[in-house]
């Protein structure tokens, strides 16, 4: 067992004794706000050494070092009273704005919806003392923190419907590698979850640094928005672990709640990397923020419209979308027409079943597009299972090595991907064919015989598609009959 899993297990064992903590999600939330404050304080120790003028945005009594660091410090009812009646209310009410007090703003945002679940001050002290064993400023311990974070994510995956916040590391890495964010570009994930894409993009940018000034550029490159409290807290903590001193650009908000017309030039970005929630619907009224011709309550579709809007000219995006968006009709057709007209959708990588197991068996796709020129043809690449695999699972996840064939085939957008050739996994479809098909992007691999699927999710998707087609035919027939009857009248 690794040090990180031993640590997590020992903390969980302590929390399980507490009457106030119910289930994995609450345990993870409890541990994460404690880790956040510990990392925040360790960062401040480093900042105080590096900058003579540094002053903490937190009142002295709220700093980790002054209430938590001493293993023989306050405990029991005194500790509980401090956390519930002082620490939380004071952090939630911090007078801080992103410009003048960015670190204080981050702390306030993180605690805006956070909650202390523990009811035993003695047990809370035990958890705090375990956390104090790790020093964020120690190189080996910093690696441990990163391991801890990954372990927390894995636990989060098991805590109910948390799959919506998590994209497999291999998929994230492949998307970042192919979009290739560059130093000086502004990067956004409008549904950032726990920050997987942003962390990966950060590491990608760090390899391009050549000077101290480049560090500042990297610090300000990453933008994210997450509407749920726990993943937002995890994302902010993740950014701090990856060296972002002030993750004030990770906002706790719903990107879709802002009217599309309110976005301007200064909101635009160079790169968008995201896996928007799919299969869900937005609360009533959200669709009113979008133009009438693309209004829908389906989350993934609204995000696609938003992404097109927020990309600068020549901006690049990689987006995870379900099959339903590809073959859907009605509003989905108009959104796809907008995408193909305003952007060059140059590549769709079709992923097989099980990539997002166990949360969903829905087939997913990686869409790569650049804004500014219309699509002339779409290249498809069907990602195969590794030899001997029939599906992916939690114990057999997709691996980055599997994308080596796509990477070798990819080519360069600067020459229009001239080096690409069709093979048993790759084919292209021109815009005329897509237009004729009603912008159906669910184009089958012409090099493979039709396979009969017995997968329930796939069968359900087929059933929904056939039902939709049947309804369209019924409506068409009604129209013909209505016109015929009017002609007889």
C-alpha positions as CSV (number, residue, x, y, z in Angstrom):
1,X,0.0,0.0,0.0
2,X,1.4,3.5,-0.9
3,X,2.0,6.2,1.6
4,X,-0.9,8.3,0.1
5,X,-3.4,5.4,0.4
6,X,-2.2,4.7,4.0
7,X,-2.7,8.3,4.9
8,X,-6.2,8.5,3.3
9,X,-7.2,5.3,5.0
10,X,-6.1,6.5,8.4
11,X,-8.0,9.8,8.0
12,X,-11.1,7.9,6.8
13,X,-10.9,5.6,9.8
14,X,-10.8,8.6,12.1
15,X,-13.7,10.3,10.3
16,X,-15.8,7.1,10.3
17,X,-15.9,7.4,14.1
18,X,-17.5,10.8,13.8
19,X,-21.3,10.9,14.0
20,X,-21.5,14.0,11.7
21,X,-19.7,12.6,8.6
22,X,-22.0,10.5,6.4
23,X,-20.5,8.8,3.4
24,X,-17.5,9.2,1.1
25,X,-18.5,12.5,-0.4
26,X,-18.7,14.2,3.0
27,X,-15.4,12.7,4.1
28,X,-13.7,13.9,0.9
29,X,-15.2,17.4,1.3
30,X,-14.1,17.5,4.9
31,X,-10.6,16.4,4.1
32,X,-10.3,18.7,1.1
33,X,-11.0,22.0,2.9
34,X,-8.5,21.0,5.6
35,X,-5.9,20.2,3.0
36,X,-6.6,23.5,1.2
37,X,-5.9,25.5,4.4
38,X,-2.7,23.5,5.1
39,X,-1.4,24.0,1.5
40,X,-2.5,27.7,1.7
41,X,-0.4,28.2,4.8
42,X,2.6,26.2,3.6
43,X,2.6,28.4,0.4
44,X,2.5,31.5,2.6
45,X,5.6,30.3,4.5
46,X,7.4,30.1,1.1
47,X,6.0,33.5,0.0
48,X,7.2,35.2,3.2
49,X,10.7,33.9,2.6
50,X,10.7,35.0,-1.1
51,X,9.0,38.4,-0.6
52,X,9.8,40.7,2.3
53,X,6.5,42.7,1.8
54,X,4.2,39.7,1.7
55,X,1.2,39.9,4.1
56,X,-1.4,37.2,4.6
57,X,-4.9,38.1,3.5
58,X,-6.2,36.1,6.5
59,X,-6.5,37.5,10.0
60,X,-3.8,36.0,12.2
61,X,-6.1,33.9,14.3
62,X,-7.5,32.1,11.1
63,X,-4.1,31.1,9.7
64,X,-3.5,27.3,10.0
65,X,-0.2,27.9,11.9
66,X,-2.1,29.7,14.7
67,X,-4.9,27.3,15.4
68,X,-4.0,23.9,13.8
69,X,-0.2,23.5,13.5
70,X,0.4,22.7,17.2
71,X,-0.4,19.0,17.9
72,X,-1.1,19.9,21.5
73,X,-3.2,22.9,20.5
74,X,-6.9,23.5,20.9
75,X,-9.1,20.4,20.7
76,X,-12.5,19.1,21.8
77,X,-15.4,21.6,22.1
78,X,-13.0,24.5,22.0
79,X,-11.7,23.5,18.5
80,X,-15.2,22.8,17.3
81,X,-16.5,26.1,18.5
82,X,-13.6,27.9,16.8
83,X,-14.1,26.1,13.5
84,X,-17.9,26.5,13.4
85,X,-18.4,29.9,15.0
86,X,-15.2,31.8,13.9
87,X,-13.2,30.1,11.1
88,X,-16.0,29.3,8.7
89,X,-18.1,32.5,9.2
90,X,-15.0,34.7,9.0
91,X,-13.6,33.1,5.8
92,X,-17.1,33.3,4.2
93,X,-17.2,37.0,5.0
94,X,-13.7,38.0,4.0
95,X,-13.5,41.4,2.5
96,X,-11.6,40.5,-0.6
97,X,-11.8,41.1,-4.4
98,X,-9.9,39.4,-7.2
99,X,-7.8,42.5,-8.0
100,X,-6.7,44.0,-4.6
101,X,-6.7,40.8,-2.5
102,X,-6.7,37.8,-4.9
103,X,-5.5,35.2,-2.4
104,X,-8.2,36.3,0.1
105,X,-10.7,36.2,-2.6
106,X,-9.7,32.5,-3.4
107,X,-10.1,31.5,0.3
108,X,-13.6,33.2,0.5
109,X,-14.8,31.5,-2.7
110,X,-13.6,28.1,-1.6
111,X,-15.4,28.5,1.7
112,X,-18.6,30.1,0.3
113,X,-20.4,26.7,0.2
114,X,-18.1,24.6,2.3
115,X,-19.2,22.9,5.5
116,X,-17.6,21.3,8.6
117,X,-19.3,18.0,9.0
118,X,-17.4,16.7,12.0
119,X,-19.1,16.9,15.4
120,X,-16.2,15.6,17.6
121,X,-13.4,18.1,18.3
122,X,-11.1,15.4,19.5
123,X,-11.5,13.4,16.2
124,X,-11.1,16.6,14.2
125,X,-7.8,17.3,16.1
126,X,-6.6,13.8,15.2
127,X,-7.3,14.4,11.5
128,X,-5.5,17.8,11.6
129,X,-2.5,16.2,13.3
130,X,-2.3,13.6,10.5
131,X,-2.4,16.4,7.9
132,X,0.4,18.3,9.8
133,X,2.7,15.4,9.1
134,X,3.0,16.6,5.5
135,X,5.0,19.7,4.5
136,X,4.0,21.1,1.2
137,X,7.4,22.9,0.9
138,X,9.3,19.6,1.1
139,X,9.9,18.2,-2.4
140,X,9.1,14.6,-1.4
141,X,6.1,15.7,0.6
142,X,4.8,17.8,-2.3
143,X,4.8,14.6,-4.5
144,X,2.9,13.0,-1.7
145,X,0.3,15.8,-1.8
146,X,-0.1,15.1,-5.6
147,X,-0.5,11.4,-4.9
148,X,-3.1,12.3,-2.2
149,X,-5.0,14.4,-4.6
150,X,-5.1,11.6,-7.2
151,X,-6.2,9.2,-4.5
152,X,-9.0,11.6,-3.4
153,X,-10.1,11.8,-7.0
154,X,-10.3,8.0,-7.3
155,X,-12.3,7.9,-4.0
156,X,-14.6,10.7,-5.4
157,X,-15.3,8.5,-8.4
158,X,-16.8,5.9,-6.1
159,X,-18.9,8.5,-4.2
160,X,-22.1,8.5,-6.2
161,X,-22.4,10.4,-9.5
162,X,-19.0,12.0,-9.4
163,X,-18.1,10.7,-12.9
164,X,-19.3,14.0,-14.3
165,X,-16.3,15.7,-12.8
166,X,-13.7,13.3,-14.0
167,X,-12.1,12.7,-17.4
168,X,-9.6,9.8,-17.7
169,X,-6.1,11.1,-17.5
170,X,-5.1,9.5,-20.8
171,X,-8.0,11.3,-22.7
172,X,-7.1,14.6,-21.0
173,X,-3.4,14.2,-21.9
174,X,-4.2,13.3,-25.6
175,X,-6.5,16.3,-26.0
176,X,-4.0,18.7,-24.5
177,X,-1.1,17.3,-26.6
178,X,-3.0,17.6,-29.9
179,X,-4.4,21.1,-29.2
180,X,-0.9,22.1,-28.0
181,X,-1.5,25.2,-25.9
182,X,1.4,27.7,-26.2
183,X,3.0,30.1,-23.8
184,X,1.1,33.4,-23.9
185,X,-2.2,31.9,-24.9
186,X,-5.3,32.1,-22.6
187,X,-6.8,28.7,-21.8
188,X,-10.3,28.0,-20.5
189,X,-12.3,25.0,-19.2
190,X,-15.9,26.4,-18.8
191,X,-16.9,23.2,-16.8
192,X,-13.6,22.4,-15.1
193,X,-14.7,19.9,-12.5
194,X,-11.7,19.0,-10.4
195,X,-9.3,20.6,-12.9
196,X,-7.9,17.7,-14.9
197,X,-7.6,19.6,-18.2
198,X,-6.2,22.7,-16.5
199,X,-3.6,20.8,-14.6
200,X,-2.5,19.0,-17.7
201,X,-2.4,22.2,-19.7
202,X,-0.3,23.8,-17.0
203,X,2.3,21.1,-17.1
204,X,2.3,21.5,-20.9
205,X,3.0,25.2,-20.6
206,X,5.7,24.7,-18.0
207,X,7.9,22.8,-20.5
208,X,7.9,26.0,-22.6
209,X,9.3,28.4,-19.9
210,X,12.6,30.0,-20.7
211,X,12.7,32.9,-18.1
212,X,11.3,34.1,-14.8
213,X,8.9,36.3,-16.8
214,X,7.5,33.2,-18.3
215,X,6.5,32.0,-14.9
216,X,4.2,35.0,-14.5
217,X,2.7,34.3,-18.0
218,X,1.9,30.7,-16.9
219,X,0.3,31.9,-13.6
220,X,-2.2,34.0,-15.6
221,X,-2.9,31.6,-18.4
222,X,-5.4,29.2,-16.8
223,X,-9.1,30.0,-16.5
224,X,-11.8,27.7,-15.2
225,X,-15.4,27.7,-14.0
226,X,-17.2,25.1,-11.9
227,X,-20.6,25.5,-10.4
228,X,-20.5,22.7,-7.7
229,X,-18.7,23.4,-4.4
230,X,-16.7,20.2,-3.9
231,X,-15.1,19.9,-7.4
232,X,-14.4,23.7,-7.3
233,X,-12.6,23.2,-4.0
234,X,-10.7,20.3,-5.4
235,X,-9.8,22.2,-8.6
236,X,-8.5,25.2,-6.6
237,X,-6.4,22.9,-4.4
238,X,-5.2,21.1,-7.6
239,X,-4.1,24.4,-9.1
240,X,-2.1,25.2,-5.9
241,X,-0.5,21.8,-6.0
242,X,0.6,22.6,-9.6
243,X,2.2,25.8,-8.6
244,X,-0.5,28.4,-9.2
245,X,0.0,30.9,-6.3
246,X,-3.4,32.6,-6.7
247,X,-6.0,30.4,-8.4
248,X,-8.4,33.4,-8.5
249,X,-9.2,32.6,-12.2
250,X,-10.9,29.4,-11.1
251,X,-14.4,30.7,-10.5
252,X,-17.2,29.1,-8.5
253,X,-20.1,29.8,-10.9
254,X,-22.3,28.4,-13.7
255,X,-20.9,29.5,-17.0
256,X,-24.3,29.0,-18.7
257,X,-26.0,31.4,-16.3
258,X,-24.6,34.5,-18.0
259,X,-26.4,35.7,-21.2
260,X,-24.4,34.9,-24.3
261,X,-24.9,38.5,-25.5
262,X,-23.0,39.7,-22.4
263,X,-19.7,38.1,-23.4
264,X,-17.3,40.4,-25.2
265,X,-13.9,40.5,-26.7
266,X,-12.1,40.4,-23.3
267,X,-13.9,37.2,-22.4
268,X,-12.5,35.4,-25.5
269,X,-9.7,32.8,-25.2
270,X,-7.2,31.1,-27.4
271,X,-7.8,27.5,-26.2
272,X,-10.8,25.6,-24.7
273,X,-10.4,22.1,-23.3
274,X,-13.4,20.6,-21.7
275,X,-15.7,17.7,-21.0
276,X,-19.0,19.4,-20.4
277,X,-21.7,17.5,-18.4
278,X,-23.9,15.5,-20.7
279,X,-27.1,13.6,-20.3
280,X,-28.4,16.3,-18.0
281,X,-30.7,19.4,-18.4
282,X,-30.2,22.9,-17.1
283,X,-32.6,24.6,-14.7
284,X,-35.6,26.4,-16.2
285,X,-34.6,29.9,-17.6
286,X,-31.0,29.1,-18.4
287,X,-31.8,28.5,-22.1
288,X,-33.2,32.1,-22.2
289,X,-29.5,33.2,-22.1
290,X,-29.0,31.9,-25.6
291,X,-30.3,33.0,-29.0
292,X,-33.8,31.6,-29.9
293,X,-32.6,29.3,-32.7
294,X,-30.2,27.4,-30.4
295,X,-32.3,27.3,-27.2
296,X,-32.3,23.9,-25.4
297,X,-32.1,22.8,-21.8
298,X,-29.6,20.1,-22.7
299,X,-26.3,21.0,-21.0
300,X,-23.8,19.7,-23.5
301,X,-25.5,21.5,-26.4
302,X,-25.5,24.8,-24.6
303,X,-21.8,24.4,-23.8
304,X,-21.0,23.8,-27.4
305,X,-22.7,27.0,-28.4
306,X,-20.9,28.9,-25.6
307,X,-17.5,27.4,-26.7
308,X,-18.0,28.6,-30.3
309,X,-18.8,32.0,-28.9
310,X,-15.8,32.3,-26.5
311,X,-13.1,31.2,-29.0
312,X,-11.0,34.0,-30.5
313,X,-10.4,34.0,-34.3
314,X,-8.1,31.0,-34.9
315,X,-8.8,29.8,-31.4
316,X,-8.6,26.0,-30.9
317,X,-10.9,23.7,-28.9
318,X,-11.0,20.0,-27.9
319,X,-14.3,18.9,-26.5
320,X,-15.7,15.6,-25.2
321,X,-19.3,15.0,-26.5
322,X,-21.7,12.1,-26.5
323,X,-23.0,10.3,-29.6
324,X,-26.4,11.9,-29.1
325,X,-25.0,15.3,-30.1
326,X,-23.6,13.9,-33.3
327,X,-26.8,12.3,-34.6
328,X,-29.4,14.5,-32.8
329,X,-31.9,16.6,-34.8
330,X,-33.9,19.8,-34.3
331,X,-31.9,22.3,-32.2
332,X,-28.9,19.9,-32.3
333,X,-28.9,20.2,-36.1
334,X,-28.8,24.0,-36.0
335,X,-26.0,24.0,-33.4
336,X,-23.9,21.6,-35.6
337,X,-24.6,23.8,-38.6
338,X,-23.3,26.8,-36.6
339,X,-20.2,24.8,-35.6
340,X,-19.4,23.7,-39.2
341,X,-20.0,27.2,-40.6
342,X,-18.0,29.2,-38.0
343,X,-15.3,26.6,-37.3
344,X,-13.1,24.1,-39.0
345,X,-14.2,20.8,-37.3
346,X,-11.1,19.0,-38.7
347,X,-11.1,15.9,-36.5
348,X,-13.5,13.6,-34.5
349,X,-11.9,10.8,-32.5
350,X,-14.6,8.2,-31.8
351,X,-14.0,6.5,-28.5
352,X,-15.3,3.0,-27.8
353,X,-17.6,1.9,-24.9
354,X,-16.3,1.9,-21.4
355,X,-13.9,4.8,-21.5
356,X,-16.0,6.6,-18.8
357,X,-17.0,3.4,-17.0
358,X,-18.5,2.9,-14.5
359,X,-20.4,6.2,-14.7
360,X,-21.8,5.9,-18.2
361,X,-21.6,3.4,-21.1
362,X,-22.6,6.1,-23.6
363,X,-20.2,6.3,-26.5
364,X,-18.2,9.5,-26.5
365,X,-16.3,11.5,-29.0
366,X,-13.4,14.0,-29.0
367,X,-14.1,17.0,-31.3
368,X,-11.2,19.1,-32.4
369,X,-12.0,22.4,-34.1
370,X,-10.5,25.8,-34.9
371,X,-12.6,29.0,-35.2
372,X,-12.5,31.3,-38.2
373,X,-12.9,29.2,-41.3
374,X,-15.8,26.9,-42.3
375,X,-15.4,23.1,-42.3
376,X,-14.7,21.6,-45.7
377,X,-14.2,18.0,-44.5
378,X,-14.2,16.1,-41.3
379,X,-11.6,13.4,-40.5
380,X,-12.8,10.6,-38.3
381,X,-10.5,8.3,-36.3
382,X,-12.1,5.3,-34.6
383,X,-10.0,4.5,-31.5
384,X,-9.7,0.7,-31.2
385,X,-9.6,-1.4,-28.0
386,X,-6.1,-2.8,-27.1
387,X,-5.6,-6.4,-28.1
388,X,-7.5,-8.7,-25.8
389,X,-9.8,-6.0,-24.5
390,X,-13.6,-6.1,-25.0
391,X,-14.2,-3.0,-22.9
392,X,-12.5,-0.6,-20.4
393,X,-13.2,-0.7,-16.7
394,X,-11.9,1.0,-13.4
395,X,-9.2,-1.7,-13.2
396,X,-8.4,-1.5,-17.0
397,X,-8.7,2.1,-17.9
398,X,-7.7,3.7,-21.2
399,X,-4.0,4.5,-21.3
400,X,-2.1,7.4,-23.1
401,X,0.1,4.9,-24.9
402,X,-2.9,3.7,-26.9
403,X,-3.1,7.1,-28.6
404,X,0.3,6.7,-30.2
405,X,-1.3,5.6,-33.5
406,X,-3.5,8.7,-33.6
407,X,-0.6,10.9,-32.8
408,X,1.5,9.4,-35.6
409,X,-1.3,9.8,-38.1
410,X,-2.4,13.3,-36.9
411,X,-0.2,15.6,-39.1
412,X,-0.4,19.4,-39.0
413,X,-3.2,21.9,-39.3
414,X,-0.9,24.4,-41.0
415,X,-0.9,22.4,-44.2
416,X,-4.5,21.2,-43.8
417,X,-3.4,17.8,-42.5
418,X,-2.1,16.9,-45.9
419,X,-0.2,13.9,-44.6
420,X,-3.3,12.1,-43.4
421,X,-4.3,9.0,-45.1
422,X,-7.4,6.7,-44.8
423,X,-6.9,3.4,-43.1
424,X,-9.1,0.8,-41.3
425,X,-9.6,3.3,-38.4
426,X,-9.5,6.6,-40.3
427,X,-11.8,8.1,-42.9
428,X,-13.0,11.5,-44.1
429,X,-16.4,13.0,-45.0
430,X,-16.8,16.2,-47.0
431,X,-19.1,19.0,-46.0
432,X,-21.5,18.4,-48.9
433,X,-22.3,14.9,-47.6
434,X,-22.7,16.2,-44.1
435,X,-25.1,19.0,-45.3
436,X,-27.1,16.5,-47.3
437,X,-27.4,14.2,-44.2
438,X,-28.9,17.1,-42.1
439,X,-25.5,17.7,-40.4
440,X,-25.5,14.2,-39.0
441,X,-21.9,13.8,-37.7
442,X,-22.5,10.2,-36.7
443,X,-20.8,8.9,-39.8
444,X,-19.9,5.2,-39.7
445,X,-16.5,3.8,-40.5
446,X,-16.8,2.7,-44.2
447,X,-13.9,0.2,-43.7
448,X,-15.8,-1.9,-41.2
449,X,-18.8,-4.1,-41.7
450,X,-21.9,-3.2,-39.7
451,X,-21.7,-4.8,-36.3
452,X,-24.8,-5.8,-34.3
453,X,-24.5,-4.3,-30.8
454,X,-26.1,-5.7,-27.7
455,X,-24.9,-2.9,-25.5
456,X,-28.0,-1.5,-23.6
457,X,-26.9,2.2,-23.9
458,X,-26.2,1.8,-27.6
459,X,-29.5,0.1,-28.2
460,X,-31.3,2.8,-26.2
461,X,-29.6,5.5,-28.3
462,X,-30.6,3.6,-31.5
463,X,-34.2,3.4,-30.2
464,X,-34.3,7.1,-29.5
465,X,-32.9,7.9,-32.9
466,X,-35.5,5.6,-34.6
467,X,-38.3,7.1,-32.5
468,X,-37.2,10.6,-33.5
469,X,-37.1,9.6,-37.2
470,X,-40.6,8.0,-36.9
471,X,-42.0,11.2,-35.2
472,X,-40.5,13.3,-38.0
473,X,-42.2,11.1,-40.6
474,X,-45.5,11.2,-38.7
475,X,-45.3,15.0,-38.6
476,X,-44.5,15.1,-42.3
477,X,-47.5,12.8,-43.1
478,X,-49.8,15.0,-41.0
479,X,-48.6,18.1,-42.9
480,X,-49.3,16.4,-46.2
481,X,-52.8,15.2,-45.1
482,X,-53.6,18.7,-43.7
483,X,-52.6,20.3,-47.0
484,X,-54.6,17.8,-48.9
485,X,-57.7,18.4,-46.8
486,X,-57.3,22.2,-47.1
487,X,-57.1,21.7,-50.9
488,X,-60.5,19.9,-50.9
489,X,-62.2,22.5,-48.7
